Amino acid sequence: MKRACALLDRYRDGELDDAGRESFERHLAGCGECRARLRLLDNLVRALKMEPVRTVDLSARIARRAFAPAPTWYTLVASCFPPRLALAAAALGVLLFVFAWFLPGSRTVSAYTEYEKLLNEAEASNLAGRLLVQNDSELLLQLISQEE
């Protein structure tokens, strides 16, 4: 039986000789599985013949992609983020920067800036002339001692 069932495709395609075709038709009369497969194939062929064949012209699509400019890094990054998400992320970044800017102690003043500030005060008040110092180091030491 199994050997005869394997001949279904050859029978359907008309590849069997007269003796093989008659032998398979006797097998087909007694094998319900082969009859069901044959009906299924017949229905499938009929459905395929009824479906209109539509040709697809891919040349325009291929040409459009072939001659399209290569995406820049900006467009690749922008395509990853929807506009609303990018705007929200930018706003959050600005808020975090402003928050960090106004935190106490976030802007430390260096010793060099303090030194320049003291020198500017001394020059503005002409303190250097009144203290009779030789250089900036002596002036700085005098100013520090006066502040204490």
MIDREN-329456 format. One record per residue: x, y, z of N, C-alpha, C, O in turn; residue number from 1. Coordinates in steps of 0.02 Angstrom, whole numbers. Layout:
BEGIN
+--------+--------+--------+--------+--------+--------+--------+--------+--------+--------+--------+--------+-----+
|    nxx |    nyy |    nzz |   caxx |   cayy |   cazz |    cxx |    cyy |    czz |    oxx |    oyy |    ozz | seq |
+--------+--------+--------+--------+--------+--------+--------+--------+--------+--------+--------+--------+-----+
|      X |      Y |      Z |      X |      Y |      Z |      X |      Y |      Z |      X |      Y |      Z | NUM |
...
+--------+--------+--------+--------+--------+--------+--------+--------+--------+--------+--------+--------+-----+
//
This chain:
BEGIN
+--------+--------+--------+--------+--------+--------+--------+--------+--------+--------+--------+--------+-----+
|    nxx |    nyy |    nzz |   caxx |   cayy |   cazz |    cxx |    cyy |    czz |    oxx |    oyy |    ozz | seq |
+--------+--------+--------+--------+--------+--------+--------+--------+--------+--------+--------+--------+-----+
|     40 |    -60 |      0 |      0 |      0 |      0 |     43 |     63 |      0 |     32 |    108 |    -41 |   1 |
|     90 |     67 |     44 |    132 |    127 |     49 |    168 |    142 |    -16 |    176 |    199 |    -36 |   2 |
|    189 |     89 |    -48 |    226 |     97 |   -111 |    180 |    127 |   -165 |    202 |    169 |   -204 |   3 |
|    118 |    106 |   -166 |     70 |    133 |   -214 |     53 |    205 |   -197 |     42 |    245 |   -242 |   4 |
|     49 |    223 |   -133 |     33 |    292 |   -112 |     87 |    340 |   -135 |     73 |    398 |   -149 |   5 |
|    148 |    316 |   -139 |    204 |    359 |   -160 |    199 |    378 |   -234 |    233 |    424 |   -256 |   6 |
|    157 |    343 |   -272 |    150 |    357 |   -343 |     98 |    411 |   -358 |     87 |    427 |   -417 |   7 |
|     66 |    438 |   -307 |     13 |    488 |   -317 |     36 |    547 |   -359 |      2 |    568 |   -406 |   8 |
|     94 |    575 |   -342 |    118 |    634 |   -379 |    133 |    618 |   -451 |    117 |    657 |   -496 |   9 |
|    163 |    560 |   -463 |    178 |    540 |   -532 |    113 |    528 |   -571 |    109 |    544 |   -631 |  10 |
|     62 |    500 |   -538 |     -3 |    489 |   -570 |    -35 |    557 |   -587 |    -60 |    566 |   -643 |  11 |
|    -33 |    603 |   -541 |    -63 |    669 |   -549 |    -29 |    707 |   -606 |    -62 |    742 |   -644 |  12 |
|     37 |    699 |   -613 |     75 |    735 |   -665 |     73 |    698 |   -732 |    100 |    724 |   -781 |  13 |
|     43 |    639 |   -735 |     38 |    601 |   -797 |    104 |    568 |   -817 |    117 |    559 |   -876 |  14 |
|    144 |    550 |   -769 |    209 |    520 |   -783 |    209 |    444 |   -783 |    259 |    413 |   -799 |  15 |
|    152 |    413 |   -766 |    149 |    340 |   -763 |    130 |    312 |   -832 |     94 |    344 |   -870 |  16 |
|    156 |    252 |   -848 |    136 |    219 |   -911 |     66 |    190 |   -902 |     37 |    194 |   -848 |  17 |
|     38 |    159 |   -954 |    -31 |    134 |   -951 |    -40 |     83 |   -896 |    -89 |     85 |   -859 |  18 |
|      7 |     36 |   -890 |      1 |    -16 |   -839 |      5 |     14 |   -769 |    -33 |     -5 |   -725 |  19 |
|     52 |     61 |   -759 |     59 |     94 |   -693 |     -2 |    135 |   -675 |    -23 |    135 |   -618 |  20 |
|    -31 |    170 |   -725 |    -90 |    211 |   -713 |   -149 |    167 |   -694 |   -186 |    184 |   -647 |  21 |
|   -160 |    110 |   -728 |   -215 |     65 |   -712 |   -205 |     35 |   -643 |   -253 |     27 |   -605 |  22 |
|   -143 |     18 |   -626 |   -128 |    -10 |   -560 |   -143 |     41 |   -505 |   -171 |     24 |   -454 |  23 |
|   -123 |    103 |   -517 |   -136 |    154 |   -466 |   -210 |    170 |   -460 |   -233 |    184 |   -404 |  24 |
|   -248 |    168 |   -514 |   -320 |    181 |   -511 |   -355 |    126 |   -471 |   -403 |    141 |   -435 |  25 |
|   -333 |     63 |   -476 |   -360 |      9 |   -433 |   -343 |     24 |   -360 |   -385 |     14 |   -316 |  26 |
|   -282 |     47 |   -347 |   -262 |     64 |   -278 |   -305 |    123 |   -253 |   -326 |    123 |   -196 |  27 |
|   -317 |    171 |   -297 |   -355 |    231 |   -278 |   -427 |    213 |   -258 |   -456 |    245 |   -215 |  28 |
|   -455 |    161 |   -289 |   -524 |    140 |   -273 |   -528 |    114 |   -201 |   -581 |    120 |   -170 |  29 |
|   -474 |     87 |   -175 |   -476 |     59 |   -108 |   -443 |    102 |    -55 |   -450 |     87 |      4 |  30 |
|   -406 |    155 |    -73 |   -369 |    195 |    -24 |   -402 |    264 |    -16 |   -397 |    306 |    -61 |  31 |
|   -434 |    274 |     40 |   -468 |    337 |     54 |   -419 |    395 |     62 |   -434 |    452 |     43 |  32 |
|   -360 |    382 |     91 |   -311 |    435 |    101 |   -286 |    463 |     35 |   -279 |    523 |     28 |  33 |
|   -273 |    419 |    -14 |   -250 |    441 |    -80 |   -305 |    480 |   -116 |   -291 |    529 |   -151 |  34 |
|   -369 |    457 |   -109 |   -424 |    493 |   -141 |   -430 |    563 |   -111 |   -441 |    612 |   -148 |  35 |
|   -423 |    569 |    -45 |   -428 |    635 |    -12 |   -371 |    681 |    -35 |   -382 |    740 |    -49 |  36 |
|   -310 |    654 |    -39 |   -253 |    694 |    -63 |   -262 |    716 |   -135 |   -245 |    772 |   -153 |  37 |
|   -290 |    672 |   -176 |   -301 |    688 |   -246 |   -354 |    743 |   -253 |   -346 |    789 |   -293 |  38 |
|   -408 |    738 |   -214 |   -459 |    791 |   -215 |   -430 |    857 |   -192 |   -445 |    910 |   -221 |  39 |
|   -389 |    856 |   -141 |   -358 |    916 |   -115 |   -313 |    948 |   -168 |   -315 |   1009 |   -179 |  40 |
|   -274 |    908 |   -202 |   -230 |    935 |   -255 |   -271 |    962 |   -313 |   -253 |   1013 |   -342 |  41 |
|   -325 |    928 |   -331 |   -368 |    952 |   -385 |   -399 |   1020 |   -367 |   -402 |   1065 |   -408 |  42 |
|   -423 |   1026 |   -306 |   -453 |   1089 |   -283 |   -400 |   1145 |   -282 |   -415 |   1202 |   -300 |  43 |
|   -341 |   1128 |   -261 |   -288 |   1178 |   -259 |   -270 |   1202 |   -329 |   -261 |   1262 |   -339 |  44 |
|   -264 |   1157 |   -375 |   -248 |   1175 |   -444 |   -304 |   1218 |   -473 |   -290 |   1267 |   -507 |  45 |
|   -367 |   1199 |   -460 |   -423 |   1238 |   -485 |   -423 |   1309 |   -456 |   -435 |   1357 |   -492 |  46 |
|   -409 |   1315 |   -392 |   -406 |   1381 |   -360 |   -349 |   1423 |   -388 |   -357 |   1483 |   -398 |  47 |
|   -293 |   1392 |   -400 |   -236 |   1430 |   -427 |   -250 |   1453 |   -498 |   -228 |   1507 |   -518 |  48 |
|   -286 |   1412 |   -537 |   -301 |   1432 |   -606 |   -351 |   1489 |   -607 |   -351 |   1529 |   -654 |  49 |
|   -395 |   1493 |   -557 |   -445 |   1546 |   -555 |   -414 |   1613 |   -533 |   -439 |   1666 |   -552 |  50 |
|   -362 |   1611 |   -495 |   -329 |   1673 |   -470 |   -293 |   1708 |   -528 |   -251 |   1677 |   -561 |  51 |
|   -309 |   1771 |   -539 |   -275 |   1806 |   -593 |   -201 |   1817 |   -576 |   -183 |   1828 |   -518 |  52 |
|   -160 |   1813 |   -626 |    -88 |   1822 |   -616 |    -73 |   1896 |   -624 |    -86 |   1926 |   -677 |  53 |
|    -45 |   1925 |   -573 |    -26 |   1996 |   -575 |     50 |   2001 |   -581 |     87 |   1971 |   -542 |  54 |
|     70 |   2038 |   -631 |    142 |   2047 |   -638 |    164 |   2104 |   -592 |    127 |   2152 |   -581 |  55 |
|    222 |   2097 |   -566 |    248 |   2148 |   -521 |    310 |   2178 |   -554 |    357 |   2144 |   -572 |  56 |
|    308 |   2245 |   -562 |    364 |   2280 |   -591 |    405 |   2310 |   -534 |    386 |   2360 |   -503 |  57 |
|    461 |   2279 |   -520 |    504 |   2301 |   -465 |    556 |   2352 |   -486 |    593 |   2377 |   -444 |  58 |
|    560 |   2367 |   -551 |    614 |   2410 |   -575 |    610 |   2480 |   -544 |    662 |   2508 |   -527 |  59 |
|    550 |   2508 |   -537 |    543 |   2575 |   -508 |    564 |   2575 |   -435 |    599 |   2621 |   -413 |  60 |
|    544 |   2524 |   -398 |    562 |   2520 |   -327 |    637 |   2511 |   -318 |    668 |   2541 |   -274 |  61 |
|    667 |   2469 |   -360 |    739 |   2457 |   -357 |    777 |   2521 |   -375 |    826 |   2538 |   -342 |  62 |
|    756 |   2555 |   -427 |    790 |   2617 |   -448 |    784 |   2670 |   -394 |    833 |   2706 |   -381 |  63 |
|    727 |   2677 |   -363 |    717 |   2727 |   -310 |    765 |   2714 |   -252 |    794 |   2760 |   -225 |  64 |
|    771 |   2651 |   -233 |    817 |   2635 |   -177 |    890 |   2641 |   -198 |    932 |   2661 |   -157 |  65 |
|    905 |   2624 |   -260 |    975 |   2626 |   -284 |   1000 |   2698 |   -288 |   1058 |   2711 |   -273 |  66 |
|    957 |   2744 |   -309 |    979 |   2813 |   -319 |    960 |   2859 |   -262 |    971 |   2919 |   -266 |  67 |
|    933 |   2832 |   -209 |    916 |   2873 |   -150 |    981 |   2893 |   -115 |   1028 |   2853 |   -112 |  68 |
|    983 |   2954 |    -88 |   1044 |   2974 |    -52 |   1053 |   2932 |     11 |   1004 |   2910 |     42 |  69 |
|   1114 |   2921 |     27 |   1130 |   2881 |     87 |   1108 |   2920 |    149 |   1116 |   2981 |    151 |  70 |
|   1080 |   2886 |    198 |   1058 |   2921 |    258 |   1118 |   2949 |    297 |   1170 |   2917 |    303 |  71 |
|   1110 |   3009 |    323 |   1162 |   3041 |    363 |   1155 |   3017 |    435 |   1105 |   2986 |    453 |  72 |
|   1205 |   3032 |    475 |   1202 |   3011 |    546 |   1144 |   3045 |    580 |   1113 |   3017 |    625 |  73 |
|   1129 |   3107 |    559 |   1074 |   3144 |    590 |   1008 |   3110 |    577 |    967 |   3102 |    623 |  74 |
|    996 |   3088 |    514 |    933 |   3055 |    499 |    929 |   2987 |    533 |    874 |   2966 |    552 |  75 |
|    985 |   2953 |    539 |    984 |   2888 |    574 |    967 |   2898 |    648 |    927 |   2859 |    675 |  76 |
|    996 |   2948 |    680 |    981 |   2961 |    751 |    910 |   2985 |    759 |    874 |   2964 |    804 |  77 |
|    889 |   3030 |    714 |    821 |   3058 |    718 |    769 |   3004 |    706 |    714 |   3007 |    735 |  78 |
|    785 |   2954 |    665 |    736 |   2902 |    653 |    727 |   2856 |    714 |    677 |   2822 |    720 |  79 |
|    776 |   2855 |    758 |    771 |   2813 |    818 |    727 |   2845 |    871 |    698 |   2809 |    913 |  80 |
|    721 |   2911 |    870 |    682 |   2946 |    922 |    623 |   2982 |    890 |    632 |   3023 |    845 |  81 |
|    563 |   2967 |    913 |    506 |   3006 |    890 |    514 |   3078 |    914 |    545 |   3090 |    965 |  82 |
|    485 |   3127 |    878 |    495 |   3197 |    896 |    474 |   3214 |    967 |    508 |   3252 |   1001 |  83 |
|    419 |   3187 |    990 |    397 |   3202 |   1058 |    446 |   3176 |   1111 |    460 |   3209 |   1160 |  84 |
|    471 |   3116 |   1099 |    519 |   3087 |   1145 |    584 |   3128 |   1147 |    612 |   3139 |   1200 |  85 |
|    607 |   3150 |   1089 |    668 |   3190 |   1085 |    659 |   3257 |   1120 |    703 |   3280 |   1156 |  86 |
|    601 |   3288 |   1111 |    586 |   3352 |   1143 |    583 |   3343 |   1219 |    608 |   3384 |   1256 |  87 |
|    551 |   3290 |   1241 |    546 |   3277 |   1313 |    616 |   3264 |   1343 |    630 |   3288 |   1398 |  88 |
|    658 |   3228 |   1308 |    726 |   3214 |   1332 |    766 |   3278 |   1336 |    804 |   3288 |   1383 |  89 |
|    760 |   3322 |   1286 |    796 |   3386 |   1286 |    772 |   3430 |   1344 |    813 |   3460 |   1379 |  90 |
|    707 |   3433 |   1356 |    680 |   3472 |   1411 |    704 |   3445 |   1478 |    721 |   3484 |   1523 |  91 |
|    705 |   3380 |   1485 |    729 |   3350 |   1547 |    803 |   3366 |   1557 |    824 |   3380 |   1614 |  92 |
|    842 |   3365 |   1504 |    913 |   3381 |   1509 |    924 |   3453 |   1531 |    968 |   3466 |   1572 |  93 |
|    884 |   3499 |   1504 |    889 |   3570 |   1524 |    870 |   3578 |   1597 |    904 |   3613 |   1634 |  94 |
|    817 |   3545 |   1618 |    796 |   3550 |   1689 |    849 |   3522 |   1736 |    863 |   3552 |   1788 |  95 |
|    879 |   3466 |   1718 |    932 |   3438 |   1760 |    992 |   3485 |   1764 |   1023 |   3492 |   1817 |  96 |
|   1010 |   3516 |   1708 |   1067 |   3563 |   1707 |   1052 |   3623 |   1752 |   1095 |   3643 |   1792 |  97 |
|    991 |   3651 |   1746 |    973 |   3709 |   1787 |    972 |   3689 |   1861 |    996 |   3727 |   1903 |  98 |
|    945 |   3632 |   1876 |    943 |   3609 |   1945 |   1013 |   3600 |   1974 |   1027 |   3621 |   2030 |  99 |
|   1057 |   3570 |   1934 |   1126 |   3560 |   1957 |   1163 |   3626 |   1963 |   1207 |   3633 |   2006 | 100 |
|   1147 |   3675 |   1922 |   1181 |   3740 |   1924 |   1165 |   3777 |   1988 |   1208 |   3810 |   2017 | 101 |
|   1103 |   3771 |   2012 |   1082 |   3809 |   2071 |   1089 |   3770 |   2136 |   1070 |   3795 |   2189 | 102 |
|   1116 |   3710 |   2134 |   1129 |   3674 |   2196 |   1183 |   3710 |   2236 |   1232 |   3734 |   2207 | 103 |
|   1176 |   3715 |   2302 |   1228 |   3747 |   2341 |   1293 |   3706 |   2337 |   1292 |   3645 |   2344 | 104 |
|   1347 |   3741 |   2325 |   1412 |   3708 |   2322 |   1428 |   3679 |   2254 |   1481 |   3649 |   2245 | 105 |
|   1383 |   3688 |   2206 |   1396 |   3659 |   2140 |   1448 |   3700 |   2102 |   1483 |   3675 |   2059 | 106 |
|   1452 |   3765 |   2119 |   1501 |   3808 |   2087 |   1553 |   3827 |   2139 |   1544 |   3875 |   2176 | 107 |
|   1606 |   3791 |   2141 |   1660 |   3806 |   2188 |   1705 |   3860 |   2160 |   1719 |   3861 |   2100 | 108 |
|   1728 |   3904 |   2202 |   1771 |   3958 |   2181 |   1843 |   3936 |   2196 |   1858 |   3916 |   2252 | 109 |
|   1884 |   3939 |   2147 |   1952 |   3916 |   2156 |   1994 |   3967 |   2194 |   1974 |   4026 |   2200 | 110 |
|   2051 |   3945 |   2219 |   2096 |   3990 |   2256 |   2122 |   4044 |   2209 |   2133 |   4101 |   2231 | 111 |
|   2133 |   4028 |   2147 |   2157 |   4077 |   2099 |   2107 |   4133 |   2090 |   2125 |   4192 |   2085 | 112 |
|   2042 |   4116 |   2087 |   1989 |   4166 |   2080 |   1987 |   4211 |   2142 |   1978 |   4271 |   2136 | 113 |
|   1996 |   4181 |   2200 |   1997 |   4221 |   2262 |   2057 |   4268 |   2261 |   2051 |   4326 |   2282 | 114 |
|   2113 |   4244 |   2238 |   2174 |   4284 |   2234 |   2163 |   4343 |   2188 |   2181 |   4399 |   2205 | 115 |
|   2133 |   4331 |   2129 |   2119 |   4386 |   2082 |   2070 |   4436 |   2112 |   2076 |   4496 |   2101 | 116 |
|   2022 |   4411 |   2149 |   1972 |   4454 |   2180 |   2005 |   4501 |   2231 |   1991 |   4561 |   2233 | 117 |
|   2050 |   4473 |   2271 |   2085 |   4515 |   2321 |   2129 |   4567 |   2287 |   2133 |   4624 |   2309 | 118 |
|   2164 |   4546 |   2234 |   2206 |   4594 |   2198 |   2166 |   4650 |   2167 |   2186 |   4709 |   2169 | 119 |
|   2109 |   4633 |   2138 |   2066 |   4684 |   2109 |   2040 |   4733 |   2161 |   2037 |   4793 |   2149 | 120 |
|   2022 |   4707 |   2219 |   1999 |   4751 |   2273 |   2055 |   4798 |   2295 |   2044 |   4857 |   2308 | 121 |
|   2116 |   4769 |   2300 |   2173 |   4810 |   2321 |   2188 |   4865 |   2271 |   2202 |   4922 |   2290 | 122 |
|   2186 |   4849 |   2207 |   2200 |   4899 |   2156 |   2145 |   4951 |   2154 |   2159 |   5010 |   2143 | 123 |
|   2083 |   4931 |   2166 |   2028 |   4978 |   2165 |   2034 |   5028 |   2222 |   2017 |   5087 |   2214 | 124 |
|   2056 |   5006 |   2278 |   2060 |   5050 |   2336 |   2130 |   5081 |   2344 |   2142 |   5119 |   2391 | 125 |
|   2175 |   5066 |   2298 |   2244 |   5089 |   2300 |   2276 |   5069 |   2367 |   2315 |   5107 |   2395 | 126 |
|   2258 |   5010 |   2390 |   2283 |   4985 |   2453 |   2357 |   4968 |   2448 |   2394 |   4974 |   2497 | 127 |
|   2379 |   4948 |   2389 |   2449 |   4930 |   2380 |   2495 |   4989 |   2395 |   2548 |   4980 |   2426 | 128 |
|   2474 |   5048 |   2374 |   2515 |   5107 |   2388 |   2516 |   5124 |   2462 |   2568 |   5146 |   2487 | 129 |
|   2461 |   5113 |   2498 |   2458 |   5128 |   2569 |   2495 |   5077 |   2611 |   2521 |   5094 |   2665 | 130 |
|   2498 |   5014 |   2588 |   2530 |   4962 |   2628 |   2606 |   4957 |   2614 |   2642 |   4926 |   2652 | 131 |
|   2628 |   4987 |   2562 |   2699 |   4986 |   2544 |   2725 |   4915 |   2540 |   2769 |   4895 |   2578 | 132 |
|   2699 |   4877 |   2493 |   2722 |   4808 |   2483 |   2763 |   4806 |   2420 |   2755 |   4848 |   2376 | 133 |
|   2806 |   4755 |   2416 |   2851 |   4748 |   2359 |   2821 |   4708 |   2301 |   2833 |   4724 |   2243 | 134 |
|   2780 |   4657 |   2317 |   2752 |   4614 |   2264 |   2683 |   4591 |   2283 |   2657 |   4606 |   2337 | 135 |
|   2653 |   4553 |   2238 |   2584 |   4530 |   2248 |   2578 |   4481 |   2306 |   2526 |   4479 |   2340 | 136 |
|   2630 |   4442 |   2318 |   2627 |   4394 |   2373 |   2623 |   4429 |   2440 |   2584 |   4409 |   2483 | 137 |
|   2662 |   4481 |   2448 |   2659 |   4519 |   2511 |   2592 |   4553 |   2519 |   2564 |   4555 |   2574 | 138 |
|   2566 |   4579 |   2464 |   2500 |   4611 |   2466 |   2447 |   4561 |   2486 |   2403 |   4576 |   2527 | 139 |
|   2450 |   4502 |   2458 |   2401 |   4450 |   2474 |   2405 |   4431 |   2547 |   2353 |   4424 |   2580 | 140 |
|   2464 |   4423 |   2573 |   2472 |   4406 |   2645 |   2445 |   4461 |   2689 |   2414 |   4446 |   2740 | 141 |
|   2454 |   4523 |   2670 |   2428 |   4579 |   2710 |   2353 |   4581 |   2707 |   2320 |   4593 |   2757 | 142 |
|   2325 |   4570 |   2648 |   2252 |   4571 |   2641 |   2219 |   4515 |   2681 |   2167 |   4525 |   2712 | 143 |
|   2249 |   4457 |   2680 |   2222 |   4400 |   2717 |   2224 |   4416 |   2792 |   2176 |   4401 |   2828 | 144 |
|   2278 |   4444 |   2814 |   2284 |   4459 |   2887 |   2234 |   4513 |   2906 |   2211 |   4513 |   2963 | 145 |
|   2217 |   4560 |   2861 |   2169 |   4612 |   2877 |   2098 |   4583 |   2880 |   2057 |   4607 |   2919 | 146 |
|   2083 |   4534 |   2839 |   2017 |   4504 |   2839 |   2004 |   4464 |   2901 |   1946 |   4458 |   2923 | 147 |
|   2055 |   4436 |   2930 |   2047 |   4393 |   2990 |   2037 |   4438 |   3049 |   2028 |   4414 |   3105 | 148 |
+--------+--------+--------+--------+--------+--------+--------+--------+--------+--------+--------+--------+-----+
//
